[in-house]
């Protein structure tokens, strides 16, 4: 007995006609008859009652039809699961993220991917950027969602852009710069800065400081390092300094009368942005990583 014989039997039992069943299964009527005889011999029971005018199922044939359908269904499901596992549609992926990621709306990427591939189990892993890179190299993490690094010296690390967020300078309305409608980094050289450092992010990974140093051409004078946006906004309102923050952080504070949020621009008039990207190592063999990449490429079109 094999799966082909079960398919032939189910077709014959449903049609109660070997000619029509043979046509559906793309075999000859003679082959169909021979296959049913071989199946009955293997089982040691008669499945069909035959005469010149009609074919009927025996009681044993009726019972066997139910079981044959169940076996074929389980076989199809087994093949589907095997194919899904081999392509990553059914599997597991560990996704790392930096502190502060949850404050952006990039979490929608995780939600959308989970909805598209509910059979892929998602594990989350939070660390600093350097910690995530180490975890990807040693196999503890498959991919990481992180702020785009300024330097990309690791040739084994692959990058896929996720989203950009415009940067704003949050400052007191009493600051002389507050009268402007936009600002460039070079205009901030004389300012004191309040840096946002979410819990768990190391001091050498404060992307605001790196960004200001590179774009403004000066070493920022940092007067405070805070974890919470509310504290930063209060300090800015008290004229303790200014802070460069992405749009998703300043959004809730746009209507505060004591504060001004100025878009930070490049010299060519384009907005300065904070960019998120997906990182993974070239050696990662988890098929779910490829599925995630391809899904995001199509999703973001």
C-alpha positions, 0 to 999 in steps of 0.5 A: 500500500502507498499514498498513490493507491490511497488516492486512487481508492478515494477517487474510486470510492467517491465516483463509484466508477473506475472509468471516471476515477481513472480519468481524474487520476490520469491513469488507465481504467485497467491500471485503476482496476489493478491498483484496487485489486492490489490494495484489497490483496494487501489489506486482506479485505474486499473494498468494493462490490462489483457487477456489470452495472454498478460498484458499491463500497463494502462495509470494510470499504466505507470504514477504510474510506474515512481512514484513507481520507484522514491519512491523505490529509495528514500526509498533506499537512506533513508536507506543508509543515516540512516545506514551511520549516525549510523556507523559514515560514515555520520556525523561530527568530531572535530579534534584538533591539536597542533601548529606546526602540520601543518608543518609535513606531518601528514596533509596527514592523514586528507586529506586521511580520508576526501577523504575516507569519504567525508560525514563526516564533519571535524571541526578543533580546534587548542590549546595547548596539555593541552587545547586539553585534556580539550576540549576532556574531556568537549566534545568540541573536539572529537580527537586530533593529538598531539606530544606523551606525555612522561607521560600517567597518564590519564586513560580515555585517549586513544592513537593511534600511528600515525607517528615518525620523526627522531630528528636532532641536528642543529648546526654551521659547526664550532661546534666541534661536527659537525665533527661527523656523529651522536650524543647522548643526553649525548654528548650535556650536555655542549651545549647551546640550541635554543628551538622551541616554535610554536605560541600558545604552552605553555612553559611547553609543549616544547617537546624538553626540556622535551625530552632532560632532560629525555634522556640526564640526564641534565637540558638544558641551553636555550639561546633562544626560537623562533617560526620560523625554519628560525630564529632558523637556523640563530641563529645556523649558528651564533654559538648562540646554537644548536637546536633539531628538527624533520626531517620535520623541518630541511629538507629544510636546509640540503644543507646549507653550514654553518649548519650541521644536525646530527642525534640524536641516543639512546645509543642502536643505534636507532634513537631518534624520535618525535612521533605523536599520536591520542588521544581521551577519552574512553567516546566519543560516536561519531561513527565517532571517531571509523571510523577514528581509523579503517581507519587509522589502515588499511591505515597505514598497 
